[in-house]
């Protein structure tokens, strides 16, 4: 084991602290990925598959970070060149993955409105025939207190030619067979509300990926510096 002194020794312990912070960021990014995955799952019938790939990627990254942090901690404390170098390579790989996830999150944010319009229009035609689509629409309209894409007339012009009961406010304890019309339906369309909802969570994914990637980039530089010092120490000790 090499013995580092001076600034290199300080950076070694700083790297150990950074690895502890890395574990914390791993928990955060895992939590963000799992939370958004749960949010997206609730409206999965309206979303394209690529909206689920980023949360899954962040969950995987969060798990990998724990393994990577182990190499970093052990390598820094034992001053083992191979372990520190392995840690640096893994950190660079994770940095690229997180940066890609962050950029993809912002890209999906910009595509949310058009994607949702297409999928909402498509699923309105399946409301009468597919129970899970009807349940999804009903849940969204009740939760967001919205109706149709832009307003209740979208349902009147759809294949069902009527306004679903979920478009109207139903008081607790009353019957659910109310006559829901364009006059008493929610006056807000679901498209705008869902778009904002998806955009906010896409930004959360993007921000989590980019911010953690920047933090880990500092760790990459520190790790490379430590690896260089350990290698130099080995060379000096061999003479």
Phi and psi in degrees as a GROMACS rama.xvg file:
@    title "Ramachandran Plot"
@    xaxis  label "Phi"
@    yaxis  label "Psi"
@TYPE xy
-77.9806  151.683  UNK-2
-112.703  109.711  UNK-3
-89.2275  145.145  UNK-4
-131.055  169.701  UNK-5
63.0814  -137.929  UNK-6
-63.3425  -36.1178  UNK-7
-64.2508  -38.5683  UNK-8
-65.9494  -37.9032  UNK-9
-63.4133  -44.8364  UNK-10
-65.3456  -31.6493  UNK-11
-60.5608  -47.6115  UNK-12
-73.2755  -29.0864  UNK-13
-65.3072  -37.3724  UNK-14
-65.8486  -36.9089  UNK-15
-63.3261  -42.5102  UNK-16
-64.2411  -39.7656  UNK-17
-62.0631  -36.2403  UNK-18
-66.541  -35.0174  UNK-19
-64.0382  -42.6457  UNK-20
-64.36  -32.5463  UNK-21
-64.1755  -38.7439  UNK-22
-63.5737  -40.3637  UNK-23
-63.1784  -45.673  UNK-24
-64.5468  -32.4901  UNK-25
-62.1852  -41.7839  UNK-26
-64.6817  -41.6433  UNK-27
-63.3935  -48.7761  UNK-28
-68.873  -32.361  UNK-29
-65.7065  -41.3404  UNK-30
-66.6245  -42.5735  UNK-31
-62.2215  -46.3863  UNK-32
-61.0782  -43.4544  UNK-33
-67.7632  -39.7465  UNK-34
-64.1151  -48.5085  UNK-35
-67.5868  -35.396  UNK-36
-59.3165  -42.3036  UNK-37
-66.4184  -39.3353  UNK-38
-63.5961  -47.1554  UNK-39
-65.1741  -35.0091  UNK-40
-63.1665  -31.2419  UNK-41
-66.6507  -21.4641  UNK-42
-128.659  35.5355  UNK-43
-61.1222  -25.6434  UNK-44
-69.0457  -16.4838  UNK-45
-101.869  -5.53992  UNK-46
-112.354  148.998  UNK-47
-77.199  161.744  UNK-48
-61.8674  -32.6852  UNK-49
-66.5315  -15.37  UNK-50
-74.5825  -16.2352  UNK-51
-96.3353  -17.5609  UNK-52
-69.5364  -36.9326  UNK-53
-69.2127  -47.6379  UNK-54
-58.1229  -40.0106  UNK-55
-64.2357  -38.0969  UNK-56
-64.1074  -42.945  UNK-57
-66.3923  -36.454  UNK-58
-62.6583  -44.2837  UNK-59
-63.416  -41.6546  UNK-60
-62.6232  -42.0786  UNK-61
-58.3897  -39.5621  UNK-62
-69.8483  -43.2619  UNK-63
-62.7598  -35.3696  UNK-64
-57.7839  -37.0032  UNK-65
-62.0249  -40.5176  UNK-66
-68.3185  -42.6699  UNK-67
-63.8204  -41.9379  UNK-68
-61.3232  -32.1398  UNK-69
-61.9958  -46.2319  UNK-70
-62.1314  -40.8078  UNK-71
-65.0408  -45.2671  UNK-72
-65.2527  -48.0774  UNK-73
-64.9959  -42.4377  UNK-74
-65.457  -39.2174  UNK-75
-69.4601  -45.3525  UNK-76
-69.5747  -43.7213  UNK-77
-82.198  -9.4202  UNK-78
55.755  43.7599  UNK-79
-93.6433  118.194  UNK-80
-61.9574  -43.7668  UNK-81
-64.6387  -41.6051  UNK-82
-68.8541  -39.6404  UNK-83
-66.0942  -40.2115  UNK-84
-66.2177  -40.9469  UNK-85
-60.3343  -42.1165  UNK-86
-60.5581  -43.3934  UNK-87
-62.5272  -43.0187  UNK-88
-64.3414  -43.748  UNK-89
-65.6396  -37.7505  UNK-90
-63.7683  -40.8678  UNK-91
-64.0156  -41.0376  UNK-92
-62.3857  -45.6915  UNK-93
-65.553  -38.0231  UNK-94
-58.4776  -45.6075  UNK-95
-63.6757  -42.4243  UNK-96
-63.4606  -44.2152  UNK-97
-69.1145  -39.437  UNK-98
-64.2804  -39.6027  UNK-99
-64.1926  -42.0823  UNK-100
-64.2952  -40.3692  UNK-101
-63.7519  -46.6556  UNK-102
-64.0691  -41.196  UNK-103
-62.9055  -35.8835  UNK-104
-61.3038  -42.1317  UNK-105
-70.9241  -33.482  UNK-106
-65.6663  -44.8653  UNK-107
-63.5302  -32.4188  UNK-108
-59.785  -42.316  UNK-109
-72.0847  -21.8055  UNK-110
-96.116  -4.48883  UNK-111
-61.2202  -45.7638  UNK-112
-60.4591  -49.1542  UNK-113
-67.3554  -40.9856  UNK-114
-61.9244  -45.0234  UNK-115
-66.69  -39.8691  UNK-116
-59.3741  -45.4957  UNK-117
-62.8442  -47.2597  UNK-118
-71.6969  -35.6968  UNK-119
-67.0582  -42.7417  UNK-120
-62.8477  -40.6403  UNK-121
-66.1288  -43.6928  UNK-122
-76.5622  -20.7393  UNK-123
-60.5544  -35.2681  UNK-124
-70.4837  -17.8818  UNK-125
-98.2758  3.43722  UNK-126
-58.1159  -42.2929  UNK-127
-76.9557  -29.3086  UNK-128
-96.4176  -28.0576  UNK-129
-115.205  115.972  UNK-130
-63.6625  -38.2854  UNK-131
-70.047  -30.4306  UNK-132
-70.1965  -42.0443  UNK-133
-61.6074  -42.8887  UNK-134
-64.6238  -38.3515  UNK-135
-65.5805  -46.671  UNK-136
-61.495  -44.628  UNK-137
-61.6889  -42.5516  UNK-138
-64.8999  -44.196  UNK-139
-63.7666  -44.5833  UNK-140
-67.6208  -34.8936  UNK-141
-71.4026  -45.6796  UNK-142
-68.4597  -42.2732  UNK-143
-92.1913  -5.88803  UNK-144
52.0222  55.8607  UNK-145
-133.448  172.638  UNK-146
-149.616  125.38  UNK-147
67.8235  -166.406  UNK-148
-76.4217  -60.9749  UNK-149
-106.252  -31.2968  UNK-150
-167.904  -178.555  UNK-151
-65.7386  -23.7148  UNK-152
-65.4492  -18.5261  UNK-153
-61.0088  -36.3483  UNK-154
-71.8358  -36.9533  UNK-155
-63.0479  -35.6068  UNK-156
-88.3181  1.0743  UNK-157
-89.9612  173.975  UNK-158
-58.1067  -25.0479  UNK-159
-80.8439  -16.9041  UNK-160
50.5622  40.6252  UNK-161
-167.817  169.106  UNK-162
-100.889  123.532  UNK-163
-61.5871  150.372  UNK-164
-59.4646  -30.509  UNK-165
-65.2882  -10.7531  UNK-166
-80.8292  -8.64488  UNK-167
-116.089  149.433  UNK-168
-74.1511  122.568  UNK-169
-113.753  120.476  UNK-170
-69.6548  145.429  UNK-171
-60.0225  129.763  UNK-172
93.5047  -5.42872  UNK-173
-94.7472  166.461  UNK-174
-70.7275  155.373  UNK-175
-96.266  3.77307  UNK-176
-95.5303  42.1752  UNK-177
-73.2796  156.263  UNK-178
-87.9942  101.089  UNK-179
-91.368  123.176  UNK-180
-128.054  177.32  UNK-181
-64.9939  -22.8592  UNK-182
-76.7845  -37.4062  UNK-183
-107.276  7.89656  UNK-184
-79.458  163.178  UNK-185
-57.0367  139.182  UNK-186
-90.3769  0.600334  UNK-187
-105.483  140.265  UNK-188
-80.573  151.705  UNK-189
-77.6458  -24.3173  UNK-190
-60.0074  -51.1413  UNK-191
-64.2135  -42.3919  UNK-192
-67.1054  -43.2733  UNK-193
-66.597  -38.2093  UNK-194
-60.652  -46.5453  UNK-195
-61.7042  -41.0979  UNK-196
-61.4108  -47.0971  UNK-197
-69.1336  -41.5669  UNK-198
-60.9942  -41.5444  UNK-199
-62.55  -41.5503  UNK-200
-74.8057  -31.1229  UNK-201
-65.9084  -38.3431  UNK-202
-65.1213  -38.2893  UNK-203
-60.0615  -43.248  UNK-204
-63.0562  -46.2913  UNK-205
-63.0009  -44.7604  UNK-206
-65.2515  -42.609  UNK-207
-60.7495  -45.1997  UNK-208
-64.1103  -46.2145  UNK-209
-70.9289  -45.9465  UNK-210
-63.0513  -47.336  UNK-211
-65.6773  -35.727  UNK-212
-61.9893  -40.8818  UNK-213
-66.1711  -39.5971  UNK-214
-62.5336  -42.2651  UNK-215
-72.6405  -23.7942  UNK-216
-62.7708  -37.0649  UNK-217
-61.7782  -41.879  UNK-218
-62.2514  -35.2207  UNK-219
-62.9166  -45.9619  UNK-220
-64.2244  -42.3885  UNK-221
-63.9533  -41.3709  UNK-222
-64.2667  -43.4752  UNK-223
-62.9748  -36.9987  UNK-224
-66.2207  -43.6565  UNK-225
-62.5436  -45.0925  UNK-226
-59.102  -40.6777  UNK-227
-64.3583  -43.9745  UNK-228
-65.9342  -40.0213  UNK-229
-63.4147  -42.1074  UNK-230
-64.0524  -40.4412  UNK-231
-64.7483  -39.4374  UNK-232
-64.7253  -41.6417  UNK-233
-59.8396  -42.3444  UNK-234
-65.4012  -42.1253  UNK-235
-67.5722  -36.643  UNK-236
-73.1993  -17.2669  UNK-237
-80.7355  -14.3015  UNK-238
